[in-house]
Amino acid sequence: MSLNKRILRLALPAIVNNITVPLLGLCDTTIAGHLGSPSYIGAMALGAMMLNVIYWLCGFLRAGTTGMTSQAFGAEHFDMTRDVLRKALFIALAIAIAAICCLSPLRRLLFLILEPAPDVAPLASQYFRICLLAAPAQLAIMAISGWFIGLQNTFVPMLIAVGINVVNIALSISFVWGFNLGFAGVAYGTLSANWLGLLAAVAFVIHRLRRLPDRECGRRVAWGKFFKVNTDLFFRSACIMAVSLIMTSIGSRIGEITLAANAVMMQFFLFFSYFMDGFAFAGEAIVGNAAGARDHLAINRGVKALMGWGAAMSAIFLLIYILLPDFIVAFITDVKEVRLAVADMHIWLALLPPITVSAFIFDGVFIGLTRSRDLLVTTLIATAAFVAIAFFPGGFNEIPSNSLLWLAFETYLLLRGILLAARFMKFQRISLTL
């Protein structure tokens, strides 16, 4: 199979998977929107955000597992491949149990940060309390998905994710209206769908383990390396989350129109990310596999091919964002003030694809190489640059303009890509001289 076909075989299922995620949110919001009070919509959105904070910080379970699995698989160390999954599931279970045991302090902390309205808080608390019971299943599925991507298979994670979303919608509707559970039925639908999804995921794992060659030679992943990679990825995720929260916080301080306009603009970024994450996942699998086989030329060829696909996707989205921004914004919102505010920021929308493409591709490359410290350091530098620009020149007491805020955000994304590209070129020069 040619390299480009291999990239597409890995990227396309991941893209389909990404696109289904907002559809689930839309369906849940629609169900909540037909329960008779706007408080239900706000509560579900807030509760989902609280859960996403936890799951986003635990993204290392997927990424770290992919990198270590792809390298072990590329080196044909199949016992190590199994060991990565065992360790990832153990960590997932430990974190999930800790989160459930700390449910009340976690809820209070997140409420302190998010400051929900009095009519929304009890409902959001109910949603969070029920859905958090799915944490063991959710985190285990993240680890299992990373393991399959490391085995050069993005189709199974897609099947699991799409299946969970479809079952979630069906069960939520059944619980809300069929069993008259009201708003709690939405949460119970999510809880049940995740546990059913875990059962399906375990069945896929058992089937795949039976097909792995049995060549036991005592190879294991050292706990030290396992924790180092995942700790670096955890703090990297924390930096990314901090940037997102600061963007929202500053937008809110500027005004409700700016906050709404930025929410619309972020949809442009997210839509591009749904496609680019697919190629990033392909990069994790392909580069990690080549690194495990110690084939540095294959790593270089893989990166060049991935950058070619990234450049093509960037050009397509650049044209769309230049030619059709008003149409897209009109589809998202009919509020005139918000549409005008977004129109004033069109240049930042057009710049998003070419500025961010390198960060997406090289994130995947470095996860595949398990060079997590490089990912953390470059993200820290980019985050520091974001903060410096966003609060320049008035400091933390002065609210910046929205243009300055987006300059900071896109500089942060650009820096991540440039710094990782520079680190990769240095890595390749050292590798080729060995």
N, C-alpha and C positions, 0 to 999 in steps of 0.2 A: 504494500500500500504506500502511495506517495506521501510525502510529508504534509502537503496541503490537504489531502483527503483525510489524513489522520487528525489534523487540527480541526477540520470541520466536523468529523465524527465525534470529537470530544466537545467542541464548542456548542454545536447546535442544540443537543439535549439540555445543556446548562442554560442556554438562552431561553428555551421553552420553559424550563423550571422557573427562571427569574420572572418571566412575564406572568406566570400564574399567581405569583405572590400578591400583587396589588388587586387581582380579581377577587381573591378571598376577602381582603379587607373591604372591598367595595360591597360584596354580598353581605358581610356581617354588619356593615354600616347601614345597608338597606333594610335588613331585618330589624335592627335597633331603631331605625327611623320610622318604622310602622308600629311602634309600641305605644304611641300616643303622647310622648313628651320628648323635647329636645335634650333633656338631661340624660336619657339613655344613650344618645349618640355621643355626647361628651364623655360620659362614663366609660363607654367602650373604647373610645379613642385614647383616653387617659390610662385605662387599665392595660391596654395593648402597649402603650408607650412604656409603662412601668416594667412589663415583662420583657420588652425589647431591650431595655437597658441591661438587664441580666444576660439575655441571650447574646447580645452584641458583644459584651465583654468576654463571653465564653466562645467567641468565634474561633479562638485558637484551637478548640477541639476539632474543628473541621480542617483548618489550614495546616496546623502542625501535623495532624495525622496524615494528610495528603502528602506532605513533603517527605516524611520519614518512610511512609509506605512505598511511595514511588521509587525512592532510592533503594530500599531493600528489595523490591520487586525487580528493578533494573539489574541489581547485582545477583539476582537469583538466590537470595537468602530468604527462602520461603518460611523458615522457622521464625526469622526476625519479622517478616511480614505479619505473621500471626501474633507475635508478641506486641507489636505496635497497637494492634486492635485491642488486645487484652488490657494494656496499660491505659489506652484512651477511654475504654468503657469504665475502667475502675475510677479514673479521675472524674468522668462524667457523673457517675453514681455518687461519688463523695461530695461533689459540688452541689448536686441536686438535693441530697439529704440535708446538707448544711443550709441551703436556701430555704427549704421547707421548715426546718427547725427554727430558723431565724425570721419566719414570715412576718411577725408583728413588728420587730425593729426595722426590717427592710421596708415595710409599708410606711411606717412613720417617717423614715429617712426620705423616701421618694416623695411622700406628700409634702415634706418640708421644702424640698427642691421645687416641686411642680405647683404647689399652692392651689389645689383644686377648689372650686366653688362649693359652698356648703351643701347645695342640692345634688351635686355630682359626686362628692367624696364617698358617701356610703355605698353608692352603686359601683363606683370604681373599685372600692375596697372589696366588695363581694366578687366582682369579676376577677380581680387579681388573686384573691384567696382560692377560688376554685381552679383557675387556670394554672396556678403555680404547682398544683398537684400533678401536672403533666410534665414538670421539669425533668424527672428521670428519663421519661420517654423522649422528650425533645432533645436533651443533651446527648443521649445515646444515639439518636438518629443523626445528629450533627457529626459525631465521631464515625459512625458507620458510613455516612455519605463521603466523608473525607477519605476513608479507607478504600472505598470503591473507586473514587477518582484517582487515588494513588495506584490502583490496579488497572488504570487506563480505561475506566468504565464510568461514563457520566450518565448512561442511560438508566441504570438502576436507581441512582439518586433522583432522577427526574420522575420515574414511575412512582417512587415512594412519595415525593412531594406533591405531585399532581393527585395521587390517590388520597392523601391526607386532606387536601383542599376540597376535593369533591365530596368525600365522606363528611367533612366538617360542615359544609353547606347543608347537606341532606339531614344530618343529625340536628343541627341548630334549628332548622325549620320544624323538624318533628318535635323537638323538646319544647320549643317556644309555643307552638300552636297545637300540636297533636297531644302533648302531655300537659299543656297549660302551665308551663314552668315560668313563663314570662321572660324577663331579661336574663335571669339565671340560666335559662335554656341555651342562650348563646355561648356562655362559658362552659356549660356541660357538653355542648357539641364539640368545642375545641378540645376539652379534656379527653373525651372518648375517642375522637379522631386521632389524636396523637398516640394514645396507647394502642389502638388498632394498627396505626402506622408502624409502631415499633415491632409488633408481631410480624407484620409483613417484612420489615427490614431484617429481622432475625432469621426468617425463612430464607431470604436471599443470601444472607451471610453463611448459613449452614450449607446451602447448595454450592456456594463459591469455595468454601473451605474444603469441601470434598474433592474439588477439582484442582486444588493446589498440589503440586508435587510434594511428596513426603520425603524430604531430604534433611532430616534432623542432624544438625552438627553443633548444637548447643549455642548458636548465635542468638543474642538478645540485644535489645536496645537498652543502653545504660540509663538508669533512672536520672543520673546527672544531666545527660544530654536531653532527655525527655523533658525535664523540668526547665532547663535553660531555654530551649526552643519555645516552649509554651508560655513561660514567664515573659520573654521578650515580646511575643505576639499579644499577650494580654495587655501589657503596658502600651503597645502600639495601638491597640483597639481603644484604650482609654484616651489616648491623644486624639484619635479621629473623632471619638464621641465628644470630647471637650470642644473641638472646633465646631461641631454641629450645634452643640448647646449654646456656645457663644454667638454663633450666627443668629440663632433664634432669639436669644436674649437681647442682643443689640437691635435687631429688627423690631422687636416689641417695644423697646425704649424709644425708637425713632417715631413709631406710630402704628396704628392698626392697619392703615393702608399699606405701609411698607412691609409690615409683617405678612400680610396676605399676598402682596406682590412677590416677596421672597419665597413664600411657600409655592407659588405658581412657578417661579423660576427654577426652584429645586426639582420640580417635576421634569424639566428639560435635562438636568444633570442625571437624575435617576433613570430616565428612559435610555440615555446613552450608556449608563452604567450597566443596565440589564444586558446589553449586547456585549460590552467590553469585558464584563465579568466572565462571560462564556469563554472568551479567548484567554483570559487570565487563568481560568481553571485548566484549559488545554495546556497552557504554559507550565503550570505546576506539574501536571502529569508527564509531559514530554521531557521537560528539562530535568525533573527529578529522576526519571527513568534513565536518561543518558548519564546523569551524574553518578547514579548507582553503578552503571556499567563502566564508569571512568572514561567515557567517550567525550572528550572536550570538543572535538570537531562537531559531533552531533549536537552538543549544547549550543554551539555557535550557529549552526545551521537552523536549529529550532528557533532561536531568538530572532534571527534575520527573517524567517518566514512569519513569525508572530508579529513582528513590527510591520511587515508588509500588509498583513491582514488588518492590523490596527490603523495603518495609514489609510487604507481603503475605506474602512468604517468611518474614520474621522472625516474623510472628504465627503462621504455621503451625508453624514449628519450635519456637516458644515453647510452644505447646500440647502438642506431642509430648514435649518435654523436661520439661514439668510433669507430664503424665499417664502417660507410659510410660518413665521413666528406669530403673526396676527391671527391666522386661522387656528393655530394650536391653542393660543391663549383664549380665544373666543370659545373654543370647545371646553376648556377647563372652567372658565368663569364668565358670567354675563354682567358682572359689576363694573360699570364704566370706569370708576376711579382706579380700581385695581388694574384694569387693562391699560389705562393711560400710564400708570406707574411702571408697568412692565415694558411698555413701548419705549419709555425713556432709557431703559437699560438693555435695549436690543444688542448692543455691541458686546456686552458680557455674555449673552446667550450664544452669539456666533463664535466667540472665542473658546467656549467650553470644550468642544471636541478636540481641536488641535492641541490645546494646552494640557488636557488631562490624559490623552491616549498613552503617553509614555509611562505615567504612574500606574495605570492599570496593567499594562503588559509586564513591567518589571516587578510589580508586586507578585505576580504569578511566578516569574522567573526565580526570584529570591526565595519564595516559599518552597519551590521545587528544589532549590539548592540547600534548603534548611539554613540559610544564612540569616537567621532571625535578628541577630544583633545589628546587622546593616539596616534591616527594615526599621528597627526601633530607632536607631541613631538618626537616620535620614528623616523619619517622621517627627522626631523631637525638634530637629533643626527647622523643618518646614513649619511646625506648629509655633515655634518661637517667632519666626518671621511673620506668620499670620497675626499673632498678638501684637507685635511691634508696629505693623502697618495699620491694623484696625484701630489702634488707640493712639496713632500719631496724628497731630503733634500735641494734643491736649491732655494726654494721659487718661487714666481710667475714669476720671470725673467728667470728661467731656464726651458726648455722644457723637460718633463719627457720621459722615454722610453715607448713604447707601452705596454710592459709587466706590467710596474708599473701602467699605466693607467687602464688596465684591472683588476689588483689586486685591485685598488681603487674601480672600478665599482662593482666587485663581492663582495667585503667587504661591500659595501653600501647595496647591496641586501641581503646579509647574515645577517647583523645587523638588518635590518628592520624585518626580520622573527624572529630572536632570541629575540629581544626586545618585539615584540608583543606577542610571545609565553609566555614570562615571565610575561607580564602584564595580559594575559588571565588567567594564573595559579593563580595569586594573586586575580584576580576578582572572580574566581570560589571559592577559599577558603573563601573569605568574604561572597559571596552569600550563600554558603552552611551553614554558621554559623548563618545566619539571621533567 
